[in-house]
Amino acid sequence: MAKPEDQIGVVAALVRTAFLVNAVYSESAREFGLTQQQGQLLCVLMPQAYAMGELSTILGLAKSSLTGLVDRTERNGLVRRDPDPRDPRGIRVTLTPAGADLADRFYTETCRRVAELPATLSDQERDTVAGLLGRVIHDNRVPVVFSETP
């Protein structure tokens, strides 16, 4: 049972949870020699390659910011640009073998760390939190940037 001092409103709970998860994500990325945005890019690319426009939407970045992110990540040998078979002028960004390996290790470690955050919750409470947050995510059409099963 929650203590009175643990009771906070939904806005504060969501914002503070976002800060908490971002801090864990950033720390994990740093330990793998990545920026938080590079870690997000690698995780998004785990299941498939994407066109630059799609990545811009998924990651919520302006095209110029995304170009810089992809440039830096490409220089590190983690992603590559391939011609887009559906658009003769377009390119698709995909993981290199080294990028896929790093993405898998980063993803696994980050999942482990995030999974520890609600360690004091029962399985039923975890399921309740996941269900409620899942509805918020669905209702707000949040793109898949980090899935449970890549």
ABEGO torsion letter per residue (X at the ends): XBBAAABBBAAAAAAAAAAAAAAAAAAAAAAAGBBAAAAAAAAAAAABBBBAAAAAAAAGBBAAAAAAAAAAAAAAGABBBBBBAABAABBBBBBBAAAAAAAAAAAAAAAAAAAAAAAABBAAAAAAAAAAAAAAAAAAGBBBABBABX
